[in-house]
Amino acid sequence: MFANQRLLILGTVWPEPESSAAGTRMMQLLDFFLANEFEITFACSASNLEFSEDLRTLGIKTENIKINDSGFDRLIQDLKPDVVLFDRFMTEEQFGWRVSEHCPEALKILDTEDLHSLRYARHKALKKGSEFKLEDLYSDEARREIAAIYRCDISLIISTFEYELLTDFFNIDAEILHYLPFMFEELDSDHLSEIPEFEERKHFISIGNFLHEPNWDAVRFLKEDIWKLIRKELPDAELHIYGAYTSSKVEQLHNESEGFLIKGRAISAENVLKQSRVLLAPLRFGAGLKGKFVDAMKFGTPSVTTKIGAEGMKSNHDWGGALAETPDEIAQKAVQLYSDKSVWVEAQKKGFEIFDQLFNKAEHRQNLEGKIESVTENIQNHRKRNFIGSMMLQNTLQSYKYMSKWIEEKNKNL
């Protein structure tokens, strides 16, 4: 039913699936829209970096755009998209008013990636040394993010925890939300037969993009408080730390005598995860689903993390590894998982179960198709029922509009 519909995706960055979970998420969305025969244009104001996916090889048109520039108005008038997807709430803030002004009938979809305001609030609480409370979410970031959700017709929510937070805590109507986690094919016998066994693996692994603050904090936590406890029990073990965009502050943590090894970008996350026995990711703040755990479950690598790390992925299952919060608990669980084959095998099995149950590609694609179809067919009534959204469009967007126009004029005089 979507054949030849025009889709414009507005990206904060060009997708890098080998560098971040956000890149993987975007490529899965693109795959969904391509399978439904959309004509896709991906527009972005960021530089196209070395490891960005070449979308043109997939038949996707690409456009470089500028923020606070009327050139975007001409682009969208020429494209006349049926659907516009924003990859984060900040992108909707920048371009949403222009979309509404020039293509008011276009279906607007916001992919939240994760709830940024939740991540910010948790980080703020950590820096203060206080325990995070839901009341900490009453912030300017949350107001901006939720306003963007209201201004869109559908917002894609990657985590059940965040979906319930939006509906139960912020009282957002579920009609404008849609739960959509990562989407993968089920693990078949061929895939499982290629998974290395316990004896074929060695050492610990940490993996994650270092531009993402929770990953950097977790590596520091490992270095300062946890690894020495593990190393005391397992003196021959090593921790191999992989991540894109390694900086000098990260490289300074490298210490061969301690077995704390900074490896930099992983050419293949699959290969390094398959070689490792246990993933360590003691995340102290964050939001959404963490792609490292999805990859680890897929490739049979049990993990030790926190409740925040496993958030939105436990379902009715236990974790595919162990959950702990304090350095002593994390180290104890890590040593047990690394040393006890029976515990390790059971954790790997649970990881496979979680992966297949939560990330079923066929199921989630069907649900997303149905959501887009039902909203598109009843778009006017859908928008009437979202009265708060209509207020946001009428009032809030005017401030973005005139601020953007002021900046544009100011830039002309530079």
N, C-alpha and C positions, 0 to 999 in steps of 0.2 A: 504493500500500500504506500510505501515511502519512495518508490522509484522516481528518480529525477528531481526529488525535492532538494532545495539548495540549503546547505548547512554552512554557517560561518562559525568557526571556533576562534575565540579571542584568548590567546595564551599569555600568561605572565612571562613564561620562558618557553623555549623550544623543547620538546620532550627528549629526555635522555633516559631511556629505559634501563641502560646498564649502570646508571649513576644513582637513581633514586626510585622509590616506590611511586612518587608522583608521576614520573616518566612512564613507568609500567602502567599505571592507572590510565593515563591519557592514551597510550597505545591500545589498550583494551577497548576504550570508548571509540577510538577511530576504527578499530576492527569491527565493532558492532555497527557503526553507521555505514561503513563500506559494504558490509554484508547485506544491509538493507537498502543498498543502491542509492544512497545520498550522493549528491555532488558536493564535495567538501572543499572549502577554502580555510586554511589555517593562517591566521594573522597574528603577528607578535611584534612588540616594540623592543624586545631584547636582542642582543647580538646572537647570531647563530654560531654556537661554539663547536669546537672540534668533535665532541662526542655526541652531538645532537643527531637525532634520527633524520635521514634524508626522506622527508615525506613525499617528495615529488616522485620517487620510485614506486610509491603506492598509488599514484594517480591523484594525489592531493595537491591542489594549487596552494602556493604560499605567498604571503604578502608581508612586507615590512611596513609597519605603521608607526606613527608617532603619537605620544600622549599630548593632550592639549593642542591638537592640530586639526583644522577643518578638513584636511585631506582625507581623514577617515570618513567624513560625511559623504564625499564624492564616491569613495569606495563602496560604502554600504548602499548608496542609491543605485550604483551600477549593478551590484550583486543581487539586490532584492531578495535576501535570504528568507526562506520559510521558517528556519530554526536558527537561533543564535545560542551558542553555548559559551559561558564564561568559565575559565578554569579555576578561578578563586574569587572571593568576594571583592578583593581590591580591583580586579579587572572590571567587575560589574560597576563599581563606583566610577571608574574612569570613563567607561564607554556605554554604560547602560542608558544614560539619558539620551545619548545620540541615537542608539538603537530605537528607543521608544519614540523619539521625535521623527525619525526618517522611515522606520519600518514598524509602525505600531501594531500590525497584525502578526508579526513574527513571534513564534513560540520562544520564550526565553527560559533557558535551562542554566542553572548554576551548579557546577560541580564543586562542592565545598572542599574537596580533598580531605580535610579534617577540620574540626572546629578550631580555628586559629585562636579564638578568644579563650578556649579551654586550655590550650597549650600555654598561652601567655599568662593566664591566671595561676596555673600550676608552677610555672617558672618563677613568677613573682613571689609565691609563697615559699618556694625552696630557697630563694636568695634571702628572704627574711628569716628563714629558719623556723617557719611556722607550718602547721598542718593545713593543707588545702581544704577549704569548705566551699560548698556550692554558692554561698553568698559572695564569694570572691569573684564570681562571674559577673556581678553587677559592675561593669566597666565600660569605658568608651569603645574598646575593641568589640565587646559583645553587642553593644548597641549598633555599631556599624555593620557587623556581620549579620545580625538578625534582620536589620533593615534591608540588606541586600537579598536575603532569603524571601522576605515579603514582596519585594519588587519583582521577583521572578515567578514564572508560572509553575516550575518544578525545580526543587533543589535535591540533588543527589547526595545522600548521606551514607558514608562508607561503613559506619559502625553502629551496631544495635544500641550500644551505650549512648552514643551521641543522638541517635534517633529518639530514644526515650528521654534524654535530657531536654531536647527541643520540645517534645510534646507534653511532658509531665512537669518540667520545671519552668520553661518559658511559655507553656500553653499555646504553642503554635499548632494550627490545624494540620492534621496529618495529610489532608488533601493536597497540600502544596509541597509535601515531602515525598521522597521515594528512597527506600533502603536499597543500596547497591554496593556490595562489597567487591573485592577483586573477583575476577571471573576466569576460571581455569577448567580445562578438560579433566575428567576423572582420571585417577591414576590407574593405568592398566597393567597387566602382568608383564608386558615388555619393559615398561618403565621400572617397575619394582625389581625386576630381575637384574637391572644394571646398578642397583643401589649397593655400594660397598658395605661389607659387614663390619662388625665391631672391631675385629682383629686387624682389618685392613686400614683402619683410621688411626690417627694419632694427633695429639695436641688440641688446644682450644682455639677458637676463632672468634673475632669480633668484626662486624662488617657494617658499614653505614656511611653515607655521604657526610663529610665533615662540615659542609656548609649548613647542615641541619643541627641546630644547637643541642637538642637532646642527645644526639650521638656523641658529640664532643664531650658533653658532661659525663656521659656513661664511661667513656674511655678514661677520663680523669679520675672518676670514682674507682675504676678498676686499678689504675696505677697507684693511687694514694692510699686506698683502704682495703682492697680485696685481693689483688694478685699475690701479695706477699704471704697471705694466709694459705692460699692454694699451693703456692710454690713450696711452702714449708712441708706440706704433706706429699707433694708430688714434685720432687726436686729436678726431675728430668723433663717435666712438661714445659711446653712453650705456649705463649699466647700470640697468635698471628693476627695482626690488626689491619684490616683492609678498609679502604674508603676513598672515594673520589675527592679531589680538591684538598689534598693534604697540604697544610701550611707549616711554617717553620715551628710554630708552637707545638704542633702535633709531632713533628719529626724529632723534636728535642726529648720526647719521652722514650725514644728508642734506646734499649739497653740489652745488649746481647747476654751479658753475664746474668741478668735477671730473667732471661727468656721472654722479655717483653719487646716484641718485634713489630715495628711499624712497616707495613708492606706497601702501602699506597693503594692506588686503584687496582681492583681485581679485573683482569682481562675477562674472566669468566667466573661469575658468582657460583655457578653450578660446580665447576671444578674444585674451587677452594672449599666449598661446603662439603662436597663428597669426600674430600681428603681429611676433613676434621672430625673429631669425635664429639665435641660439645661446643655449642654456640653460647657465648657469654654476652648478655645485653642487659645490664642492671639499669634500666631507664628510670630516672627519678622524676621526670616530667615528660609531657608529650600529649598527643591526641591522635585520633584516627586509628587505622590499622597499620601495623609496622611491617613493611614488606620483607624485612630480613627474616621474620618468623615464618611467613608464608613460604619463602624460598627454602628455609631450613626444613620445614615439614615436608615439602615436596621432595627434597633430596635426602630425607631420612636422617637429619642431624638434630638430635634432641637439644633443647636449650634451657638455660637458667635465666630467668628474668623476674621482674616485679609484677605486681597486680596491674600497674599502669601499662607495662609492656604487653601483657596478655589481654588487655581490655578489648572487648568486642569480639574475641576469638575463642573464648572458652566454651560457649554454648552450654550444652548439658554434659560435656565431656570434662575430664580432668585435663590438665595441660600436658602437652607433649614434651615433658621434661620436668622442671621444678620451678616453683614460685617462692621467692624469699625477698626480704626487705633490708635486713641489716647486713653489714659486711660479714659477720661471723656465720649467719644463716646462709648467705649466698655462697660463701666458700665451702661450707659443709655440704650443701646440696651439689655443688659443682664437683667436688672430690668424689662423692658417692656415685654420681651419674657417670663420671669418667672411669671409675674403677670397677663398678659392679655391672657385669654384662647383662644379667637378668633385668636389672632396673633400667638399663639403657635400652634393651630390646622392647620392653613394655612401653617406655616413653616414645620410642620411634613409632610403634604401632598406633598409639593414641594420636600422634601427630598426623599420620596418614588418615585416620578417621576424621579428625577435625577438618583437614584439607578438603576431603571429598564432600563432607556434609555442608560446610559453610560457603564454599567457593564454586559451586556447581554452575558452570558456564551456561549450559542449555537452559536451566531453570531461571537464572537471573536475566538472561537475554529475553526470554519470553515475557517475564514480568515487566521489563523495561519497555519492550515493544507495546505491551498492553497499556502501560501508563501514558506513553506519548500519544498513542492512538486515541485513548479516551479523552485526554485533555484537549487535544487538537480538535476533535469533533465537537467539543462543547466549550470552546475557548471563551466565549463571551460570558456564559453562565459561570464558568470557573472563575473568571476575573471578578464578576459581580460578588461572588461569595467571599472573595479575598478582599474585603473592604479596606482592611488596614493597608494592604498592598497598594490599593488605588490612592489612598491618602499619601503614602510614601512617594508614589510617582508624581503626584500633583505638587507636593511641597518640598520634600527632601531633594529631589532631583533638580529642582530649580537652583538650589544652592550650588550643587556640583556644576550645573550648566554655566552659571554666571562666573563662578570661580575659574572654571576652565577657560572661558572666553577671555577673562581678565588676564590670565597667565599667557594665553596665546597672543594677545595684543602686546603684553609686556615683552615677550620674546622677540617680537618683530622689531623692537627698538634696540635690541642688544647688538 
